[in-house]
Amino acid sequence: MTWKPGDRPHPSAAMIRVDQAGEFGAIRIYAGQLAIMGQRSPMARKISAMALQEEKHRAFFDRMIVERGVRPTLFQPFWDVAGFALGAVTAAIGPEAAMACTAAVETEIDKHYGEQLVALGDSDPELSDAIREFQAEELEHRDTALANGAENAPAYPLLSAAIRLGCRFAIATAKRI
């Protein structure tokens, strides 16, 4: 069923809004990293592959936004700039910091998707199946980042904690605004 103006939002509207915003933000982080690192290094190829998966995730949530009449987050222009800046800054620090960024973000997304799956239960198989698939791919991104030196980034514990806190803030904000 396609949503029409005046219809009530789908019960999972906040989940779809925040997930679409998060996938958009991840794409922008990778774009910022690639702008600094270039496209040809082995690390850039790994980042590009992860970005392609994020594009697939975002396309799913873009479709859900339209089909279910979900209002996108009003912070999309901010996430556009903030995501790119986070990616560019971490890449400028070095490849390990770029990977630390990915590891931190994906750690929070894994937790977030897990909470959504519990909340959904059996109520929305289409959304649950997609989230389950995307969660597995996000864990692959985290593992790739860890295998490629994330924990060797300068001030890794501080960098990771700050990025994870930012993710939690972004998730909470996108649910409501």
trRosetta pair geometry for C-beta under 8 A, 3 or more apart (Angstrom, degrees):
i j d omega theta_ij theta_ji phi_ij phi_ji
1 67 7.8 108 85 178 47 87
2 66 7.7 -27 -143 141 96 80
2 67 5.8 -89 -113 -142 65 59
2 69 8.0 107 171 -45 55 94
3 7 5.0 -144 -155 62 80 140
3 9 7.9 14 -129 -118 144 47
3 10 7.4 -96 -75 -37 125 97
3 66 7.8 -168 36 158 106 39
3 67 6.8 106 -3 149 92 30
3 68 5.7 66 -37 171 126 19
3 69 2.6 -132 146 -37 165 115
4 7 5.2 101 56 -23 66 115
4 69 7.5 -55 22 -80 20 139
7 69 5.8 132 74 23 115 171
9 13 4.0 1 161 -60 122 155
9 68 7.3 59 -166 148 66 91
9 69 6.1 -139 -115 101 61 97
9 70 6.2 83 -151 -103 107 60
9 71 7.4 -64 -100 0 132 88
10 13 5.1 140 64 -59 73 82
10 16 7.3 45 73 1 125 140
10 68 3.9 -36 -13 -173 142 118
10 69 6.8 137 -17 53 90 83
10 70 6.5 -53 35 -65 106 95
11 123 7.5 -68 89 150 140 137
11 124 7.9 -159 74 -55 106 129
12 15 4.5 -45 -177 40 86 121
12 16 5.8 88 123 -25 90 97
12 68 7.5 -38 68 177 89 163
12 120 7.0 28 -104 -104 127 101
12 123 7.9 160 -56 107 115 116
12 124 5.6 -18 -35 -33 148 170
12 127 5.7 -69 141 -73 168 177
13 16 5.9 -60 -148 38 31 108
13 17 6.1 31 156 -21 67 108
13 68 6.7 -161 -94 131 76 119
13 69 7.9 -44 -108 91 116 69
13 70 4.5 173 -145 -116 83 98
13 71 7.5 39 -180 27 121 72
14 17 5.6 -52 -143 36 32 114
14 18 6.2 23 162 -13 66 108
14 175 4.5 38 -173 -158 112 78
14 176 7.4 15 -129 -65 116 43
15 18 6.3 -62 -147 41 25 102
15 19 6.0 20 159 -16 64 114
15 116 5.4 115 -137 -137 121 120
15 119 7.6 -173 -79 87 131 132
15 120 7.5 57 -98 -67 172 107
15 127 7.0 75 109 179 136 141
16 19 5.9 -59 -141 41 27 109
16 20 6.1 28 160 -20 65 107
16 61 5.9 164 -165 -150 75 89
16 64 4.8 -135 -141 122 128 125
16 65 6.1 171 147 -76 119 66
16 68 6.3 135 -1 64 172 140
16 70 4.7 -138 90 -60 127 175
16 127 7.3 -87 -75 -122 94 127
17 20 6.1 -58 -149 35 24 107
17 21 6.4 21 155 -15 62 110
17 65 7.4 96 -90 -105 59 102
17 70 5.4 -148 -61 166 85 120
17 71 6.7 8 -101 81 127 60
17 72 6.2 160 -136 -135 85 34
17 73 5.6 122 173 -50 101 79
17 174 5.9 -174 129 159 92 88
17 175 6.8 128 82 -120 114 31
18 21 5.6 -56 -147 40 32 112
18 22 6.1 35 154 -22 66 108
18 73 7.3 81 -91 -58 47 123
18 112 7.8 -129 133 -179 127 132
18 171 5.6 59 -167 -150 129 65
18 174 4.2 125 -112 104 72 113
18 175 5.0 -4 -60 -72 128 67
19 22 5.6 -52 -144 36 31 113
19 23 6.4 29 158 -17 65 104
19 57 7.8 -113 166 165 98 105
19 61 5.1 -159 107 -105 98 141
19 116 7.7 44 -66 -92 120 168
19 131 7.4 -90 -115 -100 149 97
20 23 6.0 -56 -148 37 29 107
20 24 6.3 31 152 -19 63 108
20 58 6.5 88 -149 -143 64 69
20 61 3.6 -169 -84 138 81 128
20 62 6.3 123 -135 -65 118 51
20 64 7.4 -150 -62 64 116 105
20 65 5.7 27 -66 -51 163 124
20 70 7.8 150 0 102 141 133
20 72 6.3 -91 100 -123 138 91
20 73 7.7 -177 81 -1 98 96
21 24 5.6 -56 -149 38 31 113
21 25 6.2 33 152 -21 65 106
21 72 7.1 137 -67 -169 90 83
21 73 4.5 30 -81 7 137 138
21 75 7.1 49 -144 74 137 98
21 76 6.6 -121 -117 -91 91 74
21 79 5.9 176 -171 -45 91 170
21 170 7.2 -161 130 165 119 101
21 174 4.1 -147 57 -138 159 146
22 25 5.5 -52 -146 36 32 113
22 26 6.4 34 154 -21 65 102
22 109 6.5 141 171 -110 139 108
22 112 7.5 177 -97 103 165 159
22 170 7.1 123 -94 123 79 120
22 171 6.9 23 -76 -92 120 82
22 174 7.2 -162 -43 56 79 167
23 26 5.6 -48 -148 33 34 113
23 27 6.6 38 152 -21 63 102
23 54 5.5 168 -162 -172 80 81
23 57 4.4 -154 -121 107 135 107
23 58 3.8 -174 125 -75 125 79
23 61 5.8 155 23 24 140 138
24 27 5.8 -54 -154 33 32 113
24 28 6.5 28 150 -16 65 107
24 58 5.7 109 -66 -123 62 129
24 76 6.7 -19 118 -139 162 89
24 79 6.0 77 103 116 109 133
24 80 7.5 -47 154 -79 112 68
24 83 7.4 -155 125 -20 68 164
25 28 5.6 -57 -150 38 34 110
25 29 6.4 39 151 -23 67 101
25 79 4.6 -82 -85 -175 95 115
25 82 7.5 -23 -134 87 104 97
25 83 4.2 -168 -156 -86 64 131
25 170 6.6 50 -80 176 170 154
26 29 5.6 -47 -148 31 34 113
26 30 6.5 30 155 -13 65 104
26 51 7.7 -177 135 -116 87 61
26 54 4.5 -142 105 -136 120 142
26 57 7.9 18 57 67 140 135
26 83 7.3 -85 -35 -150 12 131
26 105 6.6 146 -104 152 92 145
26 109 7.9 18 -71 -69 132 152
27 30 6.0 -58 -153 40 30 108
27 31 6.3 34 148 -23 65 107
27 51 6.0 94 -130 -153 64 88
27 54 4.9 -174 -69 120 77 126
27 55 6.2 92 -105 -74 124 69
27 58 6.2 -23 -32 -32 135 150
27 83 7.4 41 69 146 55 149
28 31 5.3 -49 -145 34 35 116
28 32 6.5 38 155 -20 64 102
28 79 6.6 150 26 143 152 76
28 80 5.7 -169 -104 -144 149 40
28 82 7.7 70 114 75 141 55
28 83 2.9 83 90 100 119 127
28 84 4.7 -76 176 -51 96 70
28 87 6.7 -163 130 -5 58 132
29 32 5.9 -57 -155 35 31 111
29 33 6.5 29 150 -17 65 105
29 83 4.7 -88 -49 -174 68 86
29 84 7.3 -134 -84 -80 29 25
29 86 5.4 -38 -115 86 93 107
29 87 3.9 150 -170 -64 48 107
29 90 8.0 14 -167 32 98 131
29 101 6.5 -167 -175 146 128 128
29 102 7.8 156 129 -83 133 69
29 105 6.8 -152 23 -55 176 164
30 33 5.5 -52 -146 37 36 113
30 34 6.2 32 156 -16 68 107
30 47 5.3 166 -148 174 96 97
30 48 7.6 141 173 -90 123 34
30 50 6.4 -166 -101 91 139 99
30 51 3.9 -172 125 -85 158 110
30 54 6.7 167 1 30 141 149
30 87 6.1 -118 -32 -124 10 145
31 34 5.9 -57 -144 40 29 107
31 35 6.3 37 153 -28 63 104
31 51 7.3 115 -53 -132 64 140
31 83 7.7 61 42 121 102 103
31 84 5.7 -43 87 -110 105 88
31 87 6.3 111 64 76 52 162
32 35 5.6 -48 -147 27 31 115
32 36 6.9 19 157 -8 61 105
32 83 6.8 -174 -12 130 126 61
32 84 4.0 146 -67 -167 109 50
32 85 6.3 -110 -122 -20 151 9
32 86 6.5 121 65 67 159 52
32 87 2.6 130 68 77 107 106
32 88 3.8 -93 -176 -35 102 74
32 89 7.6 -8 155 7 133 61
32 90 7.9 83 111 37 116 88
32 91 6.7 -178 128 7 77 124
33 36 6.2 -68 -159 41 32 102
33 37 5.8 4 159 1 72 120
33 44 7.9 -179 129 -113 95 71
33 47 5.5 -130 103 -153 132 154
33 87 4.1 -93 -31 -177 74 99
33 88 7.0 -137 -67 -73 34 35
33 90 6.7 -33 -93 78 97 99
33 91 4.1 149 -137 -59 64 128
33 98 4.8 102 -134 -143 123 123
33 101 7.5 -167 -74 65 125 143
34 37 5.8 -65 -124 53 32 97
34 38 7.2 -78 -173 92 62 9
34 39 6.2 40 -167 -84 106 69
34 44 5.9 98 -122 -145 81 98
34 47 5.9 -173 -67 110 92 133
34 48 6.7 84 -97 -73 134 83
34 51 7.5 -30 -31 -36 135 156
34 87 7.7 -14 10 158 63 131
34 91 7.8 -136 -24 -93 21 163
35 84 7.5 34 7 -165 143 97
35 87 7.6 93 27 112 100 113
35 88 5.9 -29 70 -98 117 100
35 91 7.7 142 62 63 68 155
36 87 7.7 -177 9 134 115 79
36 88 5.2 135 -39 -144 120 66
36 91 3.7 145 69 107 134 127
36 92 5.3 -108 -146 -62 151 71
37 41 5.9 -91 168 33 104 130
37 43 6.3 -98 -169 93 148 110
37 44 4.9 -177 119 -79 119 103
37 47 7.1 104 60 21 150 153
37 91 5.1 -105 -39 -162 96 127
37 95 7.1 87 -113 -92 128 85
37 98 7.0 2 -51 -66 135 167
38 41 6.2 96 75 -8 101 96
38 44 5.9 -75 91 -74 61 159
39 44 5.3 180 -149 151 23 141
39 48 7.0 60 -147 -64 81 136
40 44 6.2 41 41 60 23 142
40 45 7.9 8 -168 -48 21 93
41 44 4.5 99 54 3 80 103
41 45 7.2 -140 94 -6 46 83
41 95 7.8 -116 129 -94 148 131
42 45 5.7 -52 -153 31 35 114
42 46 6.8 34 150 -17 64 102
43 46 5.7 -54 -155 35 37 112
43 47 6.4 36 149 -18 68 105
43 95 4.8 -99 -110 -141 172 125
43 98 7.1 96 163 79 130 138
43 99 7.7 -93 -148 -55 117 106
43 148 6.7 136 -116 178 93 140
44 47 5.5 -52 -145 38 35 112
44 48 6.1 40 153 -23 67 104
45 48 5.6 -50 -145 34 31 114
45 49 6.6 33 154 -21 62 103
46 49 5.8 -53 -152 33 32 111
46 50 6.6 28 152 -15 64 105
46 144 6.0 179 -175 171 123 130
46 148 6.7 160 98 -63 171 163
47 50 5.8 -56 -151 38 33 109
47 51 6.2 37 151 -23 67 107
47 98 7.2 -40 -85 154 134 130
47 102 7.9 -135 -112 -68 85 141
48 51 5.5 -53 -146 35 32 115
48 52 6.6 38 153 -24 63 100
49 52 5.8 -48 -154 27 33 114
49 53 7.1 31 150 -14 61 100
50 53 5.8 -54 -158 34 38 110
50 54 6.5 39 146 -19 68 104
50 102 7.1 9 149 -138 170 135
50 141 4.8 95 -135 -116 124 108
50 144 6.9 -155 -70 67 124 152
51 54 5.4 -52 -149 36 37 114
51 55 6.5 45 150 -25 66 99
52 55 5.5 -47 -152 28 35 116
52 56 6.9 37 149 -19 62 100
53 56 5.6 -50 -155 32 38 114
53 57 6.6 39 148 -19 67 103
53 137 5.1 -159 177 173 141 138
53 141 7.4 -150 70 -61 140 116
54 57 5.4 -51 -150 36 37 114
54 58 6.2 37 152 -19 68 104
55 58 5.7 -53 -145 38 31 110
55 59 6.4 36 153 -24 64 104
56 59 5.7 -51 -149 31 30 114
56 60 6.9 33 151 -20 61 101
57 60 5.9 -55 -160 30 33 112
57 61 6.7 19 152 -7 67 107
57 134 4.9 92 -116 -124 117 125
57 137 7.5 -157 -59 75 121 140
58 61 5.8 -61 -148 44 36 105
58 62 6.0 44 152 -26 70 104
59 62 5.5 -47 -143 33 31 116
59 63 6.5 33 155 -19 61 103
60 63 5.9 -59 -158 34 29 110
60 64 6.5 27 148 -17 65 107
60 130 5.5 172 166 -154 151 140
60 134 7.7 -136 51 -62 148 129
61 64 5.2 -49 -143 37 40 114
61 65 6.3 50 153 -28 66 98
62 65 5.7 -49 -153 27 31 115
62 66 6.9 24 152 -12 62 104
63 66 6.0 -59 -155 38 34 107
63 67 6.0 24 155 -13 70 113
64 67 5.8 -58 -135 45 31 107
64 68 5.6 -3 175 10 69 117
64 70 6.8 13 127 14 82 134
64 127 7.2 85 -125 -97 146 96
65 68 6.9 -70 -130 52 14 87
65 69 8.0 -43 171 146 47 0
65 70 4.5 -95 -132 64 62 101
65 72 5.9 21 -147 -68 146 86
66 69 7.8 18 180 -68 23 39
72 76 5.8 19 142 -51 122 133
73 76 5.5 140 81 -47 86 77
73 79 7.3 64 90 -13 136 134
73 173 7.4 72 -151 122 130 84
73 174 4.3 -52 -89 -137 143 82
73 177 6.2 53 -153 100 83 64
74 177 5.3 -76 38 157 106 84
75 78 4.5 -52 -171 43 81 119
75 79 5.7 84 127 -26 91 95
75 170 7.9 -157 110 -144 148 78
75 173 6.1 36 -16 134 159 122
75 174 6.4 -103 47 -88 123 76
75 177 6.1 68 -26 105 105 110
76 79 5.7 -54 -142 37 32 109
76 80 6.4 44 154 -31 63 100
77 80 5.4 -45 -153 23 34 121
77 81 7.0 21 156 -7 64 103
78 81 6.2 -63 -155 42 33 100
78 82 5.6 22 157 -11 72 118
79 82 5.7 -59 -128 49 30 106
79 83 5.4 34 169 -24 68 111
79 170 6.9 95 -104 -146 107 122
79 174 7.9 35 -61 -81 140 121
80 83 6.5 -58 -145 34 13 107
80 84 6.7 7 157 -11 53 112
81 84 6.0 -61 -150 39 28 108
81 85 6.1 25 156 -18 66 112
82 85 5.7 -57 -144 39 29 111
82 86 6.2 32 157 -21 65 105
83 86 5.8 -54 -147 34 29 110
83 87 6.4 26 156 -14 63 107
84 87 5.8 -60 -153 39 30 110
84 88 6.1 26 154 -18 67 110
85 88 5.7 -56 -142 39 30 109
85 89 6.0 28 161 -18 67 109
86 89 6.1 -56 -142 38 25 107
86 90 6.3 18 162 -12 62 110
86 101 6.4 148 154 -147 99 135
86 163 7.3 113 -162 -121 128 101
86 166 7.6 170 -102 121 142 160
87 90 6.2 -62 -146 40 25 104
87 91 6.2 20 160 -15 64 112
87 98 7.3 46 -158 -133 65 92
87 101 6.9 161 -104 129 52 161
88 91 5.9 -60 -146 41 27 108
88 92 6.2 30 155 -24 64 108
89 92 5.6 -54 -146 34 30 113
89 93 6.8 34 152 -22 62 100
90 93 5.7 -47 -155 28 36 114
90 97 4.5 -156 -167 134 75 95
90 98 4.8 131 124 -91 102 50
90 100 6.8 -147 -157 64 123 90
90 101 4.1 -8 -137 -38 175 136
90 159 7.7 113 -117 -170 102 126
91 94 7.7 -145 -173 63 32 6
91 95 7.4 22 -140 -91 65 44
91 97 7.3 -155 -71 85 18 98
91 98 4.5 45 -88 -80 66 120
93 96 8.0 -85 114 69 98 75
93 97 3.6 12 86 26 122 167
93 98 7.7 174 59 -38 90 67
93 153 7.0 53 121 -159 128 102
93 154 6.4 -126 179 36 118 114
94 97 5.0 96 56 8 71 102
94 98 7.2 -128 104 -5 39 88
94 153 7.0 172 72 -127 105 77
94 154 7.4 95 28 -4 126 101
95 98 5.4 -51 -149 34 37 115
95 99 6.4 33 154 -15 67 104
95 148 7.4 -87 151 151 108 107
95 149 6.7 55 111 73 95 134
96 99 5.6 -56 -151 40 34 110
96 100 6.3 42 147 -26 66 102
96 148 7.9 -162 -107 128 58 72
96 149 4.2 -84 -108 131 92 111
96 150 6.4 161 -169 -109 69 20
96 152 4.6 -89 -142 84 146 88
96 153 4.1 -173 127 -77 97 68
96 154 7.7 112 88 -7 120 61
96 156 8.0 -68 149 -84 110 106
97 100 5.2 -45 -144 32 36 117
97 101 6.6 46 151 -24 62 96
97 153 4.2 120 -83 -142 56 120
97 154 6.6 -19 -73 33 111 82
97 159 6.5 -106 -139 -163 88 161
98 101 5.7 -47 -157 28 32 115
98 102 6.9 31 147 -15 62 103
99 102 5.5 -50 -150 36 40 113
99 103 6.2 41 152 -20 69 104
99 144 7.9 -126 -139 118 104 72
99 145 4.1 161 -170 -156 82 79
99 146 7.5 176 161 -53 113 23
99 148 4.9 -154 -110 91 150 99
99 149 5.6 103 54 73 152 72
99 150 3.9 -121 124 -78 98 77
99 153 7.0 -166 65 -53 83 116
100 103 5.6 -52 -144 37 32 112
100 104 6.2 32 156 -19 65 107
100 145 7.2 162 -65 171 18 118
100 150 4.4 140 -81 -163 53 79
100 151 7.3 132 -98 -68 94 27
100 153 3.8 -58 -33 1 141 155
100 156 5.6 -140 -121 -130 136 82
100 159 5.3 39 135 110 141 131
100 160 5.8 -103 -178 -70 100 85
100 163 7.5 149 132 8 85 150
101 104 6.0 -59 -149 36 27 109
101 105 6.3 22 158 -15 65 109
101 145 8.0 -130 65 -143 51 141
101 159 7.6 -75 -69 159 65 111
101 163 5.7 -170 -131 -119 63 158
102 105 6.0 -58 -143 39 28 108
102 106 6.0 18 163 -11 66 114
102 141 5.8 -119 178 158 112 99
102 142 6.9 -170 137 -99 84 45
102 144 7.4 -49 129 82 144 94
102 145 3.9 -169 89 -86 113 140
102 150 6.9 -112 62 -97 88 126
103 106 6.2 -62 -141 43 24 104
103 107 6.2 32 157 -27 62 107
103 142 5.3 89 -131 -148 58 73
103 145 4.0 -155 -55 109 84 134
103 146 5.5 103 -108 -59 128 77
103 150 4.0 81 -16 -170 142 163
103 151 7.7 -41 66 -51 175 70
103 160 6.8 -41 95 -117 104 111
104 107 5.8 -53 -150 29 27 114
104 108 6.9 20 156 -11 61 105
104 159 7.3 -130 -44 127 147 76
104 160 4.4 -171 -87 -145 114 67
104 161 7.9 -106 -131 -29 127 17
104 163 3.8 81 114 88 150 125
104 164 4.9 -116 -172 -53 98 81
104 167 7.1 -178 139 -16 89 134
105 108 6.1 -65 -159 39 31 106
105 109 6.2 26 150 -18 69 111
105 163 6.3 -72 -55 155 72 118
105 164 7.9 -152 -77 -89 32 57
105 167 5.7 160 -125 -84 61 136
106 109 5.3 -51 -138 39 38 112
106 110 6.2 47 157 -26 66 99
106 138 4.8 177 -145 173 94 86
106 139 6.9 155 166 -90 117 28
106 141 4.8 -171 -90 89 148 105
106 142 3.6 -152 103 -64 133 95
106 145 6.9 163 23 12 134 138
107 110 5.9 -50 -152 29 27 113
107 111 6.8 24 151 -13 59 106
107 142 5.9 117 -57 -124 65 137
107 160 7.8 36 26 -170 147 107
107 164 6.4 -37 81 -104 116 115
108 111 5.7 -57 -153 39 35 111
108 112 6.0 36 150 -21 69 109
108 164 5.1 165 -58 -141 118 76
108 167 3.9 115 89 111 166 147
108 168 6.3 -124 -144 -56 131 72
108 171 7.4 -150 157 -28 117 136
109 112 5.3 -52 -141 40 34 115
109 113 6.0 33 159 -17 68 105
109 135 7.6 -168 134 -119 89 66
109 138 4.8 -112 103 -171 127 153
109 167 7.3 -96 -48 -170 71 138
110 113 6.1 -55 -143 39 25 106
110 114 6.3 29 155 -21 61 109
110 135 6.1 99 -126 -159 62 90
110 138 5.8 -168 -67 107 76 119
110 139 5.7 81 -98 -77 124 86
110 142 6.8 -33 -33 -22 130 152
111 114 5.7 -57 -150 35 28 115
111 115 6.6 28 154 -18 63 105
112 115 5.9 -56 -153 34 30 110
112 116 6.6 29 151 -18 64 105
112 167 7.9 -119 -36 153 134 111
112 171 5.7 -134 -113 -123 137 150
113 116 5.5 -53 -148 36 36 114
113 117 6.4 39 153 -23 67 102
113 131 5.2 175 -155 -179 100 100
113 132 7.9 157 164 -82 119 31
113 134 6.7 -156 -117 90 147 97
113 135 4.0 -172 118 -89 151 110
113 138 7.0 149 -5 36 147 147
114 117 5.8 -51 -149 32 31 111
114 118 6.7 31 153 -16 63 103
114 135 6.9 114 -56 -139 66 145
115 118 5.8 -54 -153 35 34 111
115 119 6.3 31 152 -17 66 108
116 119 5.6 -58 -146 40 33 110
116 120 6.1 31 157 -19 68 108
116 131 5.6 -123 99 -155 127 158
117 120 5.8 -54 -142 38 29 109
117 128 6.1 96 -128 -141 77 89
117 131 5.9 -167 -71 108 89 130
117 132 6.5 88 -104 -74 131 82
117 135 7.5 -37 -39 -32 131 156
118 121 7.3 16 176 -62 34 65
120 123 5.5 -135 -174 48 63 96
120 124 5.3 -84 -157 42 113 98
120 127 6.3 -149 -127 95 148 112
120 128 4.9 -175 117 -79 146 102
120 131 7.5 148 2 32 154 149
122 125 7.0 3 -166 -67 62 84
122 128 7.7 -48 -120 -17 31 165
124 127 4.2 7 128 33 120 114
124 128 5.8 140 88 -21 71 91
125 128 5.6 -59 -135 43 30 111
125 129 5.9 32 166 -23 68 107
126 129 6.2 -56 -148 33 22 109
126 130 6.7 17 156 -13 59 109
127 130 5.9 -60 -151 38 31 109
127 131 6.2 28 156 -18 68 109
128 131 5.8 -57 -144 39 29 109
128 132 6.2 33 157 -22 65 107
129 132 5.8 -54 -148 35 28 113
129 133 6.5 27 154 -16 63 106
130 133 5.8 -57 -150 38 32 109
130 134 6.0 25 156 -14 68 110
131 134 5.7 -57 -140 42 30 108
131 135 6.0 38 157 -28 66 106
132 135 5.8 -51 -145 31 26 114
132 136 6.9 27 154 -19 59 102
133 136 6.0 -57 -159 31 31 111
133 137 6.8 23 149 -12 65 106
134 137 5.6 -57 -151 40 38 110
134 138 6.2 40 150 -22 69 104
135 138 5.6 -52 -146 35 32 112
135 139 6.5 35 153 -20 63 103
136 139 5.8 -53 -152 34 31 113
136 140 6.8 37 147 -21 62 101
137 140 5.4 -46 -153 30 39 116
137 141 6.7 43 147 -21 65 98
138 141 5.4 -47 -153 31 38 115
138 142 6.6 41 148 -19 66 100
139 142 5.5 -47 -147 35 37 113
139 143 6.3 36 153 -17 66 105
140 143 5.7 -56 -146 40 31 110
140 144 6.2 37 152 -23 65 105
141 144 5.6 -52 -148 34 30 114
141 145 6.4 32 153 -20 63 105
142 145 5.7 -56 -152 35 31 112
142 146 6.4 27 153 -16 66 106
143 146 5.7 -52 -144 38 33 110
143 147 6.1 32 156 -17 66 109
144 147 5.8 -60 -146 41 28 109
144 148 6.1 8 159 -4 64 116
145 148 6.0 -72 -144 47 26 99
145 150 4.4 53 149 -57 89 133
146 150 5.1 -58 -94 32 42 123
146 151 6.5 35 -142 -20 75 101
149 152 4.4 -52 -167 36 86 120
149 153 7.3 115 139 -46 84 70
150 153 6.2 -27 -174 -16 43 112
150 156 7.1 106 144 -137 65 119
150 160 8.0 81 160 -84 107 115
151 156 5.3 66 -153 -159 46 164
152 156 7.1 91 39 -60 6 134
153 156 4.6 118 64 -87 86 84
153 159 5.8 -77 116 54 131 157
154 159 7.4 96 87 -34 61 137
155 158 4.3 -37 166 46 105 116
155 159 5.3 114 102 -27 87 96
156 159 5.7 -60 -136 42 27 110
156 160 5.8 24 168 -18 67 111
157 160 6.0 -58 -143 40 24 109
157 161 6.2 24 159 -18 62 111
158 161 5.9 -56 -144 37 27 110
158 162 6.3 26 158 -18 64 108
159 162 6.0 -59 -148 36 26 109
159 163 6.4 20 158 -13 64 109
160 163 6.0 -60 -146 40 28 107
160 164 6.1 27 157 -18 65 111
161 164 5.8 -57 -143 39 28 111
161 165 6.3 31 156 -20 64 106
162 165 5.8 -54 -149 35 29 112
162 166 6.5 32 151 -19 62 106
163 166 5.5 -53 -150 36 34 115
163 167 6.5 38 150 -22 65 102
164 167 5.5 -49 -150 32 34 115
164 168 6.6 35 152 -18 64 102
165 168 5.8 -52 -150 35 33 111
165 169 6.5 34 151 -18 64 105
166 169 5.6 -54 -149 37 32 113
166 170 6.3 33 153 -20 66 106
167 170 5.6 -54 -146 36 31 111
167 171 6.3 32 155 -20 65 105
168 171 5.8 -52 -146 35 31 112
168 172 6.4 28 156 -16 64 107
169 172 5.9 -59 -148 39 29 108
169 173 6.1 25 156 -17 66 111
170 173 5.8 -59 -144 39 28 109
170 174 6.0 23 162 -17 66 112
171 174 6.1 -59 -141 38 25 106
171 175 6.7 34 157 -29 60 103
172 175 6.0 -51 -157 21 29 116
172 176 7.3 -2 159 4 59 110
173 176 6.6 -84 -163 46 31 93
173 177 5.5 -39 177 37 75 114
174 177 7.0 -75 -108 60 24 72
